[in-house]
Amino acid sequence: MDHLFFIPWHDLLMPKPSWAEKVLRPVLVYLFLLLLFRVASKRELAQATLFDFLIVLLISNVVQNAMIGEDNSVLGACAGAVMLVVLSGFLNRITANSHKARVILEGNPVLLVHNGKVVEDSMRKEAVTRYDLFSNIRKAGLVHLSDVAFALLELDGSISIIRSQDAKSPANCLPPEILAALGQDPRVSEAHESASGRPAGQAGRSGLATGGR
């Protein structure tokens, strides 16, 4: 009867591989998936079709063995989970404080519509269909393309719609990359990390003053 209540505590808690391997495995898988989704279309990240659900489900199963190996220990799983949280928090902090790091890791927002005209090159490059774009325009309560001042594909794959009646100058909430693409002074933008330490509007006034010289 004793074997019915016997618990192999060492096998239950301690990982079979080394601690270094338990830490390294999830890091390598995380970085690979980060690179994989980085090169994928941003719009794919925001969509929730049946195909996307299947991809996420299958990828999670495919990489599971690579992350845990032959180990099912409790402390091994905890070590892997902690490492993933730490790595994610580290990358979030880097992208929050460095514009260059954000561009490398997450990319830039993309202009899809400007003053009622669809930017076809951006649509093709980002694999955004007209149905998808116009669906988001309708969700914004608009039925005329001419009423759209800007439509932006954001970093998370969502599409932001700015009405023409709301587009006031200077458009300092637009990303500097978008302003540069429009031929405007990107220093007007306050939507970047270097402007976070200044009072609201200072970056815009500084950019306008510099641009006027």
C-alpha positions, 0 to 999 in steps of 0.5 A, a space after each residue: 500500500 505504501 507505493 500508492 502514496 509514494 511521491 517521487 519528489 525529486 522527479 516531480 520538482 527537479 528538471 531532468 536537463 540542466 538549469 541552463 538548458 531549461 532557461 535557454 530553450 524557451 529563450 531560443 523559441 521565443 526569439 525565433 517566433 519573434 522573428 517569424 511574426 516580425 517578418 509576417 504581415 502586421 495585419 495577420 496579427 490582428 485578424 482572427 479567422 479560422 485559418 489564423 486560429 489553426 496556425 496559432 494552435 498548431 504552432 503552440 503544439 509544434 514548439 512545445 517539445 522544443 521548449 520543454 524537451 523531455 522534462 515535465 518537472 514543476 520547477 522546470 516549467 516554472 523556470 521556463 515561464 519566468 524566463 519568458 516573462 522576464 524576456 518579454 518585459 525586457 523587450 517591452 522596456 527597450 521598445 518603450 525607451 528606444 525608437 530605433 529598437 521599436 522600429 527594429 523589433 516592431 516595425 513602423 505604422 503604415 499609411 493606407 489612406 491619405 485625404 480620401 485616396 488609397 495608397 495602393 503600394 502600401 496595401 499590396 506590401 502589407 497584404 491588406 485587402 480593400 474589403 478589410 480596409 473599407 470594413 474598418 472605415 465603415 466601423 468608424 461610422 463613415 460611408 464616403 472614402 473622401 471623409 477619411 483623412 488618414 487610415 493607418 495600419 498600426 503596429 498591432 495590425 489594427 487600422 486607425 481611421 481619422 476623419 477629415 473633420 478631425 484632421 487639424 494641423 499640426 497633426 502631432 499625434 501622427 508617427 514621425 515616419 508618417 509625417 516624413 512620408 507626407 513631406 511634413 516635418 517629423 519633429 512636429 510629432 509627439 508620438 515617439 519616445 524622445 518626446 515623452 519627457 517634454 511638456 505636451 506641445 513642446 516638441 511640436 512648437 520646437 519642430 515648427 520653429 526649426 522648420 521655419 528657419 
